[in-house]
Amino acid sequence: MFKYLFLFFLLIESSKCDIEYNVREEIFDGYDKFTRPVKEYNKSVNLYYLLELKELQLFDQKNEKITINIVLTQMWNDEYLSWNHSKYPVDYINVNSEDIWRPDLEIYNSATKPSVLSDLGSVKLEHTGYITWIRTMIISFSCPLELHQFPFDEQKCSILFGSWKLSKAYLDIIPVNIIQLGNLINLDNIEWYKFYVSEDYKHNEWNIIDVNVNHEDREYLCCPGEFWPNTEISFIFSRNYNTYLVGIIMVSILTFVAMLMNQINPSNYIRGYILVFLPLSIIWIELNLANKIPVISYGTKLENYYLICFSIIVGMCMYSGLLHRIIVNYFPEETDKKYVINNLKEKTEKKKNRKLEILEKIDLYISKIVLFAWILIMCIYFI
């Protein structure tokens, strides 16, 4: 009994194989993959395509280049590759992409040649002649950065799709969303296009907060009277600034320490001695930041803050050194007695020189003014 059932199913599968073989023999007999798949020469091929971003592989800020992993789905109708479904009851077959006509869809602002997981891809040919071609690709494209608000910035990176060979009269490129792609019959009333990002998308530094698609037909100087469909897909990236926040906190702490050191009596040489080394730490932090962003003609928000803190500390250092030298030169007895001979012991009960008292009070007021000014700058700058 089981032997007969096995033979029965074997005959059915063999019959299906024969049908698929006959379909291939019929549709590829005399087929020319270099000819546009329309029987009327003046008819345009409608190419519907969908992109899905799977992964952000690299955001190269130094070279202003971005590399992403996408799934590109293309769908069009090949009038030469349809068959009679009643004669050959096969809904679809899988074909080799190199054996059929393929649309010319290119990235105009590509930084490198796209890397394709497979040159063949998954090509599904339906009995109506509709072809669905799905490929996983790694593409790189240029992305000029706007860094005025760095690291609290948002970046707009755009990919420009179009055809190098065929104008709209011969190939009409139409971006669609996933619902429209599954229901091509209703594409006469297309709502606005939308780019889809995979639900699995994750990145430590960059979040995608929005995607805009602008599709228009352009006329170029090379080809007057001809229109070329162009699609600009723009990603809006928002930066996670937590890493850079550490640098801001470190520089703020160094500046605050400088403020505290400025409260030491100006007669004490330790005040200026310590202030000299604080700017060096900020220079190291700035050099570390410079390795992460491109060379630009303007200062970023973070760089300007570093510069403000650096200037404040250097200014306090120069001021403390100058003030200490004035006290040493004009009040030698008080200075020697108080700090050199007694070596920072309790203050002498001897009445201080009136001018020295006034100078120390002025120094204290200046230190407080600088402290409040710095706090005000921080509030205005970051809040």
C-alpha positions as semicolon CSV with decimal commas, in nm:
position;residue;x (nm);y (nm);z (nm)
1;M;0,000;0,000;0,000
2;F;0,273;0,245;0,101
3;K;0,466;0,160;-0,212
4;Y;0,172;0,266;-0,431
5;L;0,125;0,589;-0,240
6;F;0,492;0,667;-0,278
7;L;0,474;0,609;-0,653
8;F;0,161;0,824;-0,675
9;F;0,324;1,125;-0,506
10;L;0,639;1,068;-0,708
11;L;0,438;1,091;-1,028
12;I;0,274;1,415;-0,909
13;E;0,611;1,576;-0,829
14;S;0,753;1,455;-1,156
15;S;0,457;1,607;-1,336
16;K;0,517;1,943;-1,164
17;C;0,882;1,931;-1,265
18;D;0,783;1,863;-1,624
19;I;0,542;2,159;-1,617
20;E;0,806;2,395;-1,479
21;Y;1,054;2,270;-1,737
22;N;0,802;2,332;-2,017
23;V;0,732;2,682;-1,880
24;R;1,099;2,769;-1,886
25;E;1,143;2,628;-2,235
26;E;0,848;2,831;-2,363
27;I;0,915;3,171;-2,203
28;F;1,292;3,175;-2,259
29;D;1,272;3,058;-2,617
30;G;1,399;3,358;-2,813
31;Y;1,407;3,580;-2,503
32;D;1,655;3,870;-2,517
33;K;1,761;3,998;-2,175
34;F;1,904;4,317;-2,329
35;T;1,564;4,430;-2,461
36;R;1,327;4,628;-2,242
37;P;1,040;4,398;-2,135
38;V;0,762;4,584;-2,320
39;K;0,605;4,491;-2,650
40;E;0,533;4,856;-2,738
41;Y;0,854;5,055;-2,774
42;N;0,701;5,384;-2,652
43;K;0,572;5,222;-2,332
44;S;0,763;5,283;-2,010
45;V;0,859;5,008;-1,765
46;N;0,722;5,082;-1,419
47;L;0,972;4,983;-1,153
48;Y;0,837;4,973;-0,797
49;Y;1,096;4,942;-0,526
50;L;1,117;4,932;-0,149
51;L;1,418;4,978;0,079
52;E;1,441;4,850;0,433
53;L;1,734;4,954;0,650
54;K;1,858;4,662;0,855
55;E;2,176;4,792;1,015
56;L;2,396;5,098;1,040
57;Q;2,740;4,946;0,995
58;L;2,958;5,256;1,000
59;F;2,916;5,628;1,052
60;D;3,254;5,764;0,950
61;Q;3,245;6,123;1,073
62;K;3,607;6,200;0,979
63;N;3,545;6,122;0,611
64;E;3,174;6,215;0,620
65;K;3,064;5,878;0,488
66;I;2,797;5,636;0,607
67;T;2,765;5,262;0,544
68;I;2,434;5,082;0,587
69;N;2,296;4,734;0,532
70;I;1,967;4,736;0,338
71;V;1,723;4,496;0,180
72;L;1,628;4,620;-0,167
73;T;1,307;4,485;-0,319
74;Q;1,235;4,564;-0,686
75;M;0,920;4,470;-0,875
76;W;0,831;4,517;-1,240
77;N;0,638;4,346;-1,519
78;D;0,814;4,160;-1,797
79;E;0,564;4,117;-2,081
80;Y;0,779;3,852;-2,248
81;L;0,792;3,619;-1,946
82;S;0,424;3,544;-1,881
83;W;0,253;3,214;-1,949
84;N;-0,095;3,065;-1,973
85;H;-0,183;2,960;-1,620
86;S;-0,457;2,722;-1,736
87;K;-0,211;2,547;-1,965
88;Y;0,069;2,545;-1,710
89;P;-0,086;2,554;-1,359
90;V;0,224;2,694;-1,191
91;D;0,184;3,020;-0,998
92;Y;0,550;3,120;-1,004
93;I;0,899;2,996;-1,066
94;N;1,239;3,106;-0,943
95;V;1,478;3,231;-1,209
96;N;1,836;3,347;-1,230
97;S;1,864;3,726;-1,233
98;E;2,141;3,704;-1,492
99;D;1,900;3,540;-1,738
100;I;1,645;3,824;-1,742
101;W;1,631;4,194;-1,812
102;R;1,717;4,394;-1,499
103;P;1,631;4,757;-1,430
104;D;1,901;5,022;-1,405
105;L;1,859;5,149;-1,048
106;E;2,171;5,323;-0,921
107;I;2,288;5,533;-0,626
108;Y;2,402;5,872;-0,758
109;N;2,599;5,975;-0,448
110;S;2,753;5,636;-0,376
111;A;3,093;5,656;-0,203
112;T;3,197;5,304;-0,310
113;K;3,063;5,023;-0,522
114;P;2,772;4,854;-0,340
115;S;2,856;4,520;-0,186
116;V;2,590;4,261;-0,263
117;L;2,549;3,945;-0,058
118;S;2,465;3,760;-0,379
119;D;2,479;3,891;-0,734
120;L;2,191;3,662;-0,824
121;G;1,951;3,748;-0,546
122;S;1,608;3,596;-0,500
123;V;1,406;3,641;-0,820
124;K;1,043;3,533;-0,821
125;L;0,866;3,525;-1,158
126;E;0,484;3,501;-1,149
127;H;0,271;3,367;-1,431
128;T;0,145;3,723;-1,501
129;G;0,500;3,833;-1,578
130;Y;0,550;4,022;-1,254
131;I;0,903;3,988;-1,121
132;T;1,008;4,039;-0,759
133;W;1,381;4,074;-0,704
134;I;1,508;4,090;-0,345
135;R;1,872;4,160;-0,261
136;T;2,064;4,231;0,058
137;M;2,316;4,507;-0,003
138;I;2,579;4,706;0,185
139;I;2,595;5,057;0,046
140;S;2,813;5,356;0,132
141;F;2,727;5,714;0,048
142;S;2,857;6,059;0,131
143;C;2,696;6,254;0,413
144;P;2,810;6,617;0,468
145;L;2,777;6,691;0,840
146;E;2,634;6,996;1,012
147;L;2,822;7,013;1,343
148;H;2,736;7,352;1,491
149;Q;2,537;7,184;1,773
150;F;2,775;6,889;1,820
151;P;2,733;6,667;2,023
152;F;2,365;6,759;2,067
153;D;2,314;6,745;1,693
154;E;2,090;6,577;1,440
155;Q;2,229;6,475;1,103
156;K;2,046;6,449;0,774
157;C;2,203;6,194;0,539
158;S;2,048;6,141;0,197
159;I;2,071;5,872;-0,070
160;L;1,986;5,973;-0,425
161;F;1,845;5,695;-0,645
162;G;1,794;5,710;-1,018
163;S;1,888;5,561;-1,353
164;W;2,202;5,637;-1,549
165;K;2,078;5,491;-1,878
166;L;1,701;5,525;-1,912
167;S;1,481;5,833;-1,875
168;K;1,124;5,829;-1,748
169;A;0,995;5,766;-2,099
170;Y;1,159;5,422;-2,086
171;L;1,192;5,345;-1,712
172;D;0,974;5,503;-1,445
173;I;1,123;5,448;-1,098
174;I;0,859;5,458;-0,822
175;P;0,940;5,416;-0,450
176;V;0,657;5,255;-0,256
177;N;0,588;5,137;0,096
178;I;0,539;4,776;0,194
179;I;0,157;4,789;0,178
180;Q;0,159;4,930;-0,173
181;L;0,419;4,680;-0,282
182;G;0,185;4,397;-0,184
183;N;-0,112;4,556;-0,358
184;L;0,015;4,698;-0,684
185;I;-0,332;4,706;-0,838
186;N;-0,430;5,007;-0,626
187;L;-0,121;5,213;-0,701
188;D;-0,322;5,462;-0,909
189;N;-0,397;5,653;-0,588
190;I;-0,055;5,643;-0,429
191;E;-0,029;5,806;-0,091
192;W;0,306;5,966;-0,015
193;Y;0,604;5,739;-0,010
194;K;0,760;5,613;0,309
195;F;1,090;5,448;0,377
196;Y;1,080;5,161;0,624
197;V;1,340;5,091;0,892
198;S;1,369;4,741;1,030
199;E;1,227;4,684;1,377
200;D;1,556;4,515;1,465
201;Y;1,756;4,830;1,399
202;K;1,987;4,921;1,688
203;H;2,293;5,141;1,717
204;N;2,487;5,263;2,020
205;E;2,543;5,618;1,900
206;W;2,281;5,695;1,637
207;N;1,901;5,671;1,649
208;I;1,683;5,719;1,343
209;I;1,408;5,963;1,439
210;D;1,259;6,023;1,095
211;V;1,293;5,935;0,727
212;N;1,180;6,161;0,443
213;V;1,137;6,060;0,080
214;N;1,132;6,319;-0,198
215;H;1,055;6,187;-0,547
216;E;1,064;6,416;-0,848
217;D;1,138;6,416;-1,219
218;R;1,442;6,623;-1,315
219;E;1,556;6,766;-1,646
220;Y;1,933;6,776;-1,694
221;L;2,138;7,000;-1,923
222;C;2,267;6,697;-2,112
223;C;1,921;6,586;-2,217
224;P;1,679;6,876;-2,278
225;G;1,317;6,765;-2,302
226;E;1,382;6,439;-2,116
227;F;1,284;6,381;-1,756
228;W;1,470;6,150;-1,520
229;P;1,298;6,018;-1,207
230;N;1,506;6,082;-0,896
231;T;1,432;5,968;-0,542
232;E;1,605;6,131;-0,246
233;I;1,574;5,926;0,073
234;S;1,683;6,126;0,378
235;F;1,763;5,973;0,715
236;I;1,737;6,197;1,021
237;F;1,985;6,068;1,279
238;S;1,989;6,178;1,642
239;R;2,314;6,134;1,833
240;N;2,344;5,968;2,173
241;Y;2,567;6,222;2,348
242;N;2,636;6,030;2,670
243;T;3,000;5,962;2,579
244;Y;3,064;6,329;2,506
245;L;2,880;6,426;2,823
246;V;3,164;6,263;3,017
247;G;3,409;6,506;2,854
248;I;3,184;6,801;2,938
249;I;3,166;6,692;3,302
250;M;3,544;6,643;3,321
251;V;3,615;6,989;3,178
252;S;3,354;7,142;3,408
253;I;3,514;6,977;3,710
254;L;3,858;7,103;3,607
255;T;3,718;7,453;3,570
256;F;3,546;7,430;3,908
257;V;3,872;7,311;4,066
258;A;4,042;7,614;3,914
259;M;3,774;7,831;4,076
260;L;3,842;7,670;4,413
261;M;4,218;7,714;4,375
262;N;4,152;8,078;4,302
263;Q;4,012;8,114;4,653
264;I;4,357;8,048;4,804
265;N;4,534;8,354;4,932
266;P;4,723;8,510;4,639
267;S;5,038;8,523;4,847
268;N;5,060;8,145;4,831
269;Y;5,259;8,032;4,525
270;I;5,075;7,694;4,524
271;R;4,771;7,868;4,376
272;G;4,940;7,959;4,049
273;Y;5,150;7,642;4,048
274;I;4,844;7,415;4,035
275;L;4,652;7,636;3,790
276;V;4,935;7,600;3,537
277;F;4,870;7,225;3,493
278;L;4,488;7,232;3,462
279;P;4,478;7,366;3,100
280;L;4,696;7,074;2,988
281;S;4,418;6,830;3,077
282;I;4,169;7,025;2,867
283;I;4,411;7,023;2,574
284;W;4,429;6,642;2,595
285;I;4,048;6,615;2,600
286;E;4,022;6,847;2,300
287;L;4,278;6,646;2,101
288;N;4,080;6,331;2,172
289;L;3,767;6,504;2,041
290;A;3,944;6,632;1,727
291;N;4,012;6,272;1,619
292;K;3,638;6,202;1,594
293;I;3,513;6,486;1,376
294;P;3,625;6,622;1,037
295;V;3,824;6,940;0,987
296;I;3,567;7,220;0,974
297;S;3,585;7,597;0,935
298;Y;3,370;7,672;1,240
299;G;3,366;7,575;1,605
300;T;3,122;7,320;1,738
301;K;2,920;7,378;2,050
302;L;3,140;7,139;2,247
303;E;3,465;7,288;2,117
304;N;3,348;7,638;2,201
305;Y;3,268;7,527;2,555
306;Y;3,611;7,367;2,591
307;L;3,767;7,689;2,461
308;I;3,571;7,901;2,711
309;C;3,679;7,681;3,004
310;F;4,038;7,671;2,877
311;S;4,047;8,052;2,843
312;I;3,901;8,100;3,192
313;I;4,163;7,874;3,353
314;V;4,452;8,028;3,157
315;G;4,324;8,373;3,243
316;M;4,307;8,283;3,614
317;C;4,653;8,132;3,595
318;M;4,803;8,448;3,445
319;Y;4,609;8,666;3,687
320;S;4,724;8,462;3,990
321;G;5,086;8,467;3,876
322;L;5,077;8,842;3,823
323;L;4,906;8,903;4,157
324;H;5,152;8,682;4,341
325;R;5,445;8,868;4,186
326;I;5,298;9,204;4,291
327;I;5,257;9,085;4,652
328;V;5,608;8,940;4,665
329;N;5,762;9,259;4,523
330;Y;5,564;9,518;4,718
331;F;5,490;9,334;5,043
332;P;5,803;9,125;5,109
333;E;5,793;9,137;5,486
334;E;5,436;9,012;5,520
335;T;5,486;8,748;5,255
336;D;5,812;8,618;5,396
337;K;5,688;8,614;5,747
338;K;5,356;8,456;5,667
339;Y;5,441;8,191;5,409
340;V;5,814;8,137;5,384
341;I;5,925;8,152;5,745
342;N;5,609;8,023;5,913
343;N;5,534;7,779;5,625
344;L;5,153;7,814;5,613
345;K;5,097;7,811;5,992
346;E;4,829;8,012;6,164
347;K;4,794;8,367;6,053
348;T;5,006;8,614;6,231
349;E;4,823;8,835;6,473
350;K;5,018;9,130;6,346
351;K;4,800;9,377;6,172
352;K;4,828;9,338;5,797
353;N;4,918;9,613;5,569
354;R;4,606;9,800;5,469
355;K;4,690;9,789;5,099
356;L;4,743;9,414;5,113
357;E;4,403;9,364;5,275
358;I;4,235;9,567;5,003
359;L;4,419;9,370;4,735
360;E;4,311;9,038;4,884
361;K;3,948;9,155;4,905
362;I;3,955;9,265;4,543
363;D;4,100;8,926;4,449
364;L;3,822;8,749;4,639
365;Y;3,553;8,952;4,465
366;I;3,707;8,888;4,124
367;S;3,716;8,512;4,193
368;K;3,348;8,514;4,288
369;I;3,254;8,716;3,980
370;V;3,440;8,471;3,755
371;L;3,269;8,176;3,928
372;F;2,920;8,321;3,885
373;A;2,995;8,422;3,526
374;W;3,108;8,067;3,444
375;I;2,795;7,916;3,601
376;L;2,582;8,160;3,401
377;I;2,765;8,066;3,079
378;M;2,702;7,696;3,145
379;C;2,329;7,755;3,203
380;I;2,292;7,963;2,889
381;Y;2,506;7,736;2,675
382;F;2,351;7,400;2,761
383;I;2,004;7,482;2,894
